[in-house]
């Protein structure tokens, strides 16, 4: 089967796997059998495990993402996948206060031919974020609403779970690399998607970009507490697509039935 893949030592291969590992739109959310949080009680992020198939440049990668509740009510979010001699693993630790994600740390580690590392450490008392990017450390400004590349999707979940409806626009501030960026998602509408799990009713959001050569779209399922069902990111006419293949919340599998 290896003959159907790009050569491992090629630049194209490396770029493709890095695109597969890009966590900017990787997200997963939760289960059919659990009630929606439409009451006055604060929304809760339920522990989950979700599996996705990600494809880019003809290469496929299985990605698994998990959310667990650790010590001191801290959430531990992990995400990773591997194909042949390349892979990635990332971990985010955060708390939730008043429907807002409060990140503590984020670490991304590539393995094999893509041996790259990123780190973010949120120092609330010092008012700064220490960021490791391309072997250099940077100090970024801290704010109470700043999240990282990984936990921004958990913040999206909280925002949708806490609302009385689906907001037309959602804004977030994301620490990434050498800077903190403002990000905005706009509601496209309701859509029914055909997936490996069956037909799923979703909300379709698109992310605004400065460049016309980039587009990012995400579909989430309200019936599953806004579990991410699909994402498509296009840059320089090269799409990266991720589709949900299975998930469970508290050990209970999700189902389209």
GUMIDO-362160 format. One record per residue (C-alpha): residue in three letters; x, y, z; residue number from 1. Coordinates in steps of 0.5 Angstrom, whole numbers, plus 500, padded with zeros to 3 digits. Each point is the difference from the previous one (the first is absolute). Example, Ala and Ser with C-alpha at 12.3 -4.5 7.8 and 13.67 -1.06 7.14 Angstrom:
BEGIN
ATOM|resn|xx|yy|zz|resi
ATOM|ALA|525|491|516|1;
ATOM|SER|502|507|498|2;
***
This chain:
BEGIN
ATOM|resn|xx|yy|zz|resi
ATOM|UNK|500|500|500|1;
ATOM|UNK|506|505|501|2;
ATOM|UNK|501|501|493|3;
ATOM|UNK|493|504|500|4;
ATOM|UNK|503|505|504|5;
ATOM|UNK|505|506|499|6;
ATOM|UNK|507|498|502|7;
ATOM|UNK|502|501|507|8;
ATOM|UNK|506|505|498|9;
ATOM|UNK|496|504|496|10;
ATOM|UNK|498|508|502|11;
ATOM|UNK|493|498|497|12;
ATOM|UNK|499|494|505|13;
ATOM|UNK|502|504|506|14;
ATOM|UNK|496|506|498|15;
ATOM|UNK|494|495|499|16;
ATOM|UNK|501|497|507|17;
ATOM|UNK|501|507|504|18;
ATOM|UNK|493|502|496|19;
ATOM|UNK|497|493|503|20;
ATOM|UNK|502|502|507|21;
ATOM|UNK|498|507|500|22;
ATOM|UNK|496|501|506|23;
ATOM|UNK|497|507|498|24;
ATOM|UNK|493|496|498|25;
ATOM|UNK|501|494|504|26;
ATOM|UNK|494|499|505|27;
ATOM|UNK|495|495|503|28;
ATOM|UNK|494|501|504|29;
ATOM|UNK|495|495|503|30;
ATOM|UNK|495|495|501|31;
ATOM|UNK|493|499|497|32;
ATOM|UNK|497|497|507|33;
ATOM|UNK|502|505|504|34;
ATOM|UNK|495|506|501|35;
ATOM|UNK|502|507|497|36;
ATOM|UNK|502|505|505|37;
ATOM|UNK|494|505|499|38;
ATOM|UNK|498|502|507|39;
ATOM|UNK|503|505|504|40;
ATOM|UNK|505|496|503|41;
ATOM|UNK|507|501|497|42;
ATOM|UNK|502|496|494|43;
ATOM|UNK|505|494|502|44;
ATOM|UNK|505|497|495|45;
ATOM|UNK|499|493|501|46;
ATOM|UNK|506|495|499|47;
ATOM|UNK|500|497|493|48;
ATOM|UNK|504|496|495|49;
ATOM|UNK|500|501|493|50;
ATOM|UNK|503|497|493|51;
ATOM|UNK|500|504|494|52;
ATOM|UNK|503|498|493|53;
ATOM|UNK|504|506|497|54;
ATOM|UNK|503|500|493|55;
ATOM|UNK|504|505|496|56;
ATOM|UNK|504|499|494|57;
ATOM|UNK|497|493|499|58;
ATOM|UNK|503|498|507|59;
ATOM|UNK|496|498|505|60;
ATOM|UNK|501|500|508|61;
ATOM|UNK|496|497|505|62;
ATOM|UNK|499|506|506|63;
ATOM|UNK|498|498|507|64;
ATOM|UNK|498|506|505|65;
ATOM|UNK|498|499|507|66;
ATOM|UNK|498|505|506|67;
ATOM|UNK|501|497|507|68;
ATOM|UNK|499|504|507|69;
ATOM|UNK|506|499|504|70;
ATOM|UNK|502|503|507|71;
ATOM|UNK|498|506|502|72;
ATOM|UNK|494|501|495|73;
ATOM|UNK|505|501|495|74;
ATOM|UNK|498|497|493|75;
ATOM|UNK|505|496|496|76;
ATOM|UNK|499|500|492|77;
ATOM|UNK|505|496|496|78;
ATOM|UNK|500|499|492|79;
ATOM|UNK|504|496|496|80;
ATOM|UNK|501|496|494|81;
ATOM|UNK|506|496|496|82;
ATOM|UNK|501|497|493|83;
ATOM|UNK|506|496|498|84;
ATOM|UNK|506|504|503|85;
ATOM|UNK|497|507|502|86;
ATOM|UNK|495|502|505|87;
ATOM|UNK|498|505|505|88;
ATOM|UNK|497|500|507|89;
ATOM|UNK|498|506|504|90;
ATOM|UNK|497|502|507|91;
ATOM|UNK|496|505|503|92;
ATOM|UNK|499|502|507|93;
ATOM|UNK|494|505|502|94;
ATOM|UNK|495|502|505|95;
ATOM|UNK|493|502|499|96;
ATOM|UNK|498|507|504|97;
ATOM|UNK|493|503|498|98;
ATOM|UNK|499|497|493|99;
ATOM|UNK|507|502|498|100;
ATOM|UNK|506|495|499|101;
ATOM|UNK|506|502|504|102;
ATOM|UNK|506|496|497|103;
ATOM|UNK|506|499|504|104;
ATOM|UNK|505|496|495|105;
ATOM|UNK|500|498|493|106;
ATOM|UNK|505|495|497|107;
ATOM|UNK|501|498|493|108;
ATOM|UNK|505|494|498|109;
ATOM|UNK|501|498|493|110;
ATOM|UNK|504|493|499|111;
ATOM|UNK|504|496|495|112;
ATOM|UNK|502|505|494|113;
ATOM|UNK|496|506|503|114;
ATOM|UNK|503|500|507|115;
ATOM|UNK|498|507|501|116;
ATOM|UNK|497|503|507|117;
ATOM|UNK|496|506|502|118;
ATOM|UNK|498|502|507|119;
ATOM|UNK|496|505|504|120;
ATOM|UNK|500|501|507|121;
ATOM|UNK|494|505|503|122;
ATOM|UNK|503|504|506|123;
ATOM|UNK|494|504|502|124;
ATOM|UNK|503|503|506|125;
ATOM|UNK|506|503|496|126;
ATOM|UNK|495|502|494|127;
ATOM|UNK|504|496|495|128;
ATOM|UNK|500|494|495|129;
ATOM|UNK|507|497|499|130;
ATOM|UNK|500|497|493|131;
ATOM|UNK|505|495|497|132;
ATOM|UNK|500|500|493|133;
ATOM|UNK|505|498|495|134;
ATOM|UNK|505|499|506|135;
ATOM|UNK|499|507|502|136;
ATOM|UNK|496|503|506|137;
ATOM|UNK|496|506|500|138;
ATOM|UNK|496|504|505|139;
ATOM|UNK|492|501|498|140;
ATOM|UNK|495|504|503|141;
ATOM|UNK|495|497|505|142;
ATOM|UNK|493|501|500|143;
ATOM|UNK|494|496|504|144;
ATOM|UNK|497|498|493|145;
ATOM|UNK|506|498|496|146;
ATOM|UNK|500|492|499|147;
ATOM|UNK|505|496|496|148;
ATOM|UNK|500|496|493|149;
ATOM|UNK|497|494|503|150;
ATOM|UNK|495|503|506|151;
ATOM|UNK|497|505|495|152;
ATOM|UNK|495|494|498|153;
ATOM|UNK|498|499|507|154;
ATOM|UNK|499|507|501|155;
ATOM|UNK|495|500|494|156;
ATOM|UNK|497|494|503|157;
ATOM|UNK|499|504|506|158;
ATOM|UNK|497|506|497|159;
ATOM|UNK|495|496|496|160;
ATOM|UNK|498|496|506|161;
ATOM|UNK|499|506|504|162;
ATOM|UNK|496|504|495|163;
ATOM|UNK|492|500|499|164;
ATOM|UNK|501|499|492|165;
ATOM|UNK|506|500|495|166;
ATOM|UNK|504|507|500|167;
ATOM|UNK|501|502|493|168;
ATOM|UNK|507|502|502|169;
ATOM|UNK|505|498|505|170;
ATOM|UNK|506|503|501|171;
ATOM|UNK|506|497|504|172;
ATOM|UNK|508|502|502|173;
ATOM|UNK|505|495|498|174;
ATOM|UNK|507|500|502|175;
ATOM|UNK|504|496|495|176;
ATOM|UNK|507|500|498|177;
ATOM|UNK|503|508|501|178;
ATOM|UNK|494|503|500|179;
ATOM|UNK|493|500|503|180;
ATOM|UNK|494|501|495|181;
ATOM|UNK|493|502|499|182;
ATOM|UNK|496|494|497|183;
ATOM|UNK|492|501|498|184;
ATOM|UNK|496|494|498|185;
ATOM|UNK|493|502|496|186;
ATOM|UNK|494|496|500|187;
ATOM|UNK|499|497|493|188;
ATOM|UNK|493|496|501|189;
ATOM|UNK|497|493|502|190;
ATOM|UNK|503|494|496|191;
ATOM|UNK|499|493|500|192;
ATOM|UNK|506|496|499|193;
ATOM|UNK|501|493|498|194;
ATOM|UNK|505|497|504|195;
ATOM|UNK|503|493|502|196;
ATOM|UNK|495|500|506|197;
ATOM|UNK|494|502|495|198;
ATOM|UNK|496|506|499|199;
ATOM|UNK|502|506|505|200;
ATOM|UNK|497|506|501|201;
ATOM|UNK|505|506|501|202;
ATOM|UNK|501|507|500|203;
ATOM|UNK|505|503|495|204;
ATOM|UNK|505|505|502|205;
ATOM|UNK|506|503|496|206;
ATOM|UNK|506|504|502|207;
ATOM|UNK|502|506|498|208;
ATOM|UNK|507|501|497|209;
ATOM|UNK|504|506|497|210;
ATOM|UNK|502|496|494|211;
ATOM|UNK|495|498|495|212;
ATOM|UNK|505|494|499|213;
ATOM|UNK|498|497|506|214;
ATOM|UNK|493|498|503|215;
ATOM|UNK|498|496|506|216;
ATOM|UNK|493|497|501|217;
ATOM|UNK|497|495|506|218;
ATOM|UNK|494|496|501|219;
ATOM|UNK|498|499|507|220;
ATOM|UNK|494|496|502|221;
ATOM|UNK|495|503|505|222;
ATOM|UNK|497|493|502|223;
ATOM|UNK|507|498|503|224;
ATOM|UNK|501|506|504|225;
ATOM|UNK|504|503|494|226;
ATOM|UNK|504|495|498|227;
ATOM|UNK|505|501|494|228;
ATOM|UNK|497|496|494|229;
ATOM|UNK|505|503|495|230;
ATOM|UNK|505|505|498|231;
ATOM|UNK|503|502|493|232;
ATOM|UNK|506|505|500|233;
ATOM|UNK|502|502|493|234;
ATOM|UNK|507|504|499|235;
ATOM|UNK|503|501|493|236;
ATOM|UNK|495|496|497|237;
ATOM|UNK|502|494|505|238;
ATOM|UNK|494|497|504|239;
ATOM|UNK|501|497|507|240;
ATOM|UNK|493|496|502|241;
ATOM|UNK|499|497|506|242;
ATOM|UNK|493|496|501|243;
ATOM|UNK|498|496|507|244;
ATOM|UNK|500|493|500|245;
ATOM|UNK|498|498|507|246;
ATOM|UNK|500|503|507|247;
ATOM|UNK|497|499|507|248;
ATOM|UNK|499|504|506|249;
ATOM|UNK|501|497|507|250;
ATOM|UNK|500|493|496|251;
ATOM|UNK|494|501|496|252;
ATOM|UNK|501|500|493|253;
ATOM|UNK|496|505|496|254;
ATOM|UNK|495|498|495|255;
ATOM|UNK|496|503|494|256;
ATOM|UNK|494|496|502|257;
***
